Amino acid sequence: MARTNPSLVDAFAFERWASETTSPRAIEAEASLSWLQDRCGSADAALQAVANRLAAHTAFGARPDDLDRITFGLRASGSPYVWPRAWRLHDSEHLEAKAVLGSFERWLESFKDEGERRCGVSVSYTGGQATYAAIVSDVVADLSRPLPTRVRTGQWLELRVKLLREASDAKVVLAGARHEPAFFPASIVHGEVLARFPIKAPGPWLIQVLASMDTGPRPVIDAQVFADMEPPKTLEWQAAPGESASSQGQDLAESLFTMLNAARVEEGRKPLSRDARLDRIANEHALAMLRAGHTGHDVGDGSTRMRLENAGIATALAAENVARAADTPRAHRNLWASPSHRSNILHRGFRNVGLGVVRGPDNTVWACELFAALD
């Protein structure tokens, strides 16, 4: 499991998707890597499968923080986990295990978890040089009942999600490749989210469960289904609506603003006006996420509503998108791919937005989009 051979694994192709999405998928950690596995939580089969590719192929997810292919690999492996994190270390100096472990632990300490940490670790050897890799996910919910990967148009799906943390409410969001997502009601019974909904058209669909927790609303489960079609073998990269509008020379926040409004216009929505007060709040929150080491709507600086009220802003309608990505186009693409975040981008009631984007020491960007309907 741990000593993968690059010649046996195509970095980008997943010839066969898992027939269903389910969690947890606990496996026994390999004894030879227990010194890494013990530091990052329980071993998971889907996380392990993607960690194997990350270790064996330097081209897989060109940067470890580029989550496009990593997320695709998790979906193909039947995992519903959201917000995975990736670590990779090329050991060209033949470090002792203690030094490798030190690098790994420093990375783990750079972020905080809200739920149960699960991971997969791997090592690959090429020319006598070791490459270590890990995929870690902060899990706050599991699928009580597996979801099929392939479905029929018109088929009704029953969703059962076990919450690992308390939530006040939950909803299901269903999104295709374009247009505004559809929301379906859900109930929480004895810590389990229950919902039923139909798949109304052919094509790929992302099912997302959005739960309101003490840190604010957040996705807790993502599952990909394909109606009357086969899943793709490789990630079919496609720019999000509005992504091509960003140009070189724009500052980070202006770049995100340009793509956001271009996406709204493409989808028949009116562009938003940028507000300086919202900008300040969004930028402060982006900095707070960077300092906390994780994305969220409350990372110790208060909820979205509280931060607006503290700034003296009264609005009946407000929402927030947060992301971490390699650059602003990827941040925009990731937000568009998330049904709940896309719903905020396309919401007809918003008139104003504030943008905060900061660059971290690893050169990734932390982004906050704060939407409102100001007088």
Secondary structure, DSSP 4 states (H G I P E B T S, - for coil): --EE-GGG--SS--SS--SEE-S--B-PPPGGGHHHHHHH-EEBHHHHHHHHHHHH-TTTTSSTT-HHHHHHHHHHTT----S-EEEEEEETT---HHHHHHHHHHHHTTS--SSEEEEEEEEEEETTEEEEEEEEEEESEEESS-EESEE-TT-EEEEEEEESS--SEEEEEEE-SSS--EEEE-EEETTEEEEEEE--SSEEEEEEEEEEETTEEEEEEEEEEEESSPPPSS----PPTTGGG--TT--HHHHHHHHHHHHHHHTT-PPPEE-HHHHHHHHHHHHHHHHHTS--S-SSS--HHHHHHHTT---S-EEEEEEEESSHHHHHHHHHHSHHHHHHHH-TT--EEEEEEEE-TTS-EEEEEEEE---
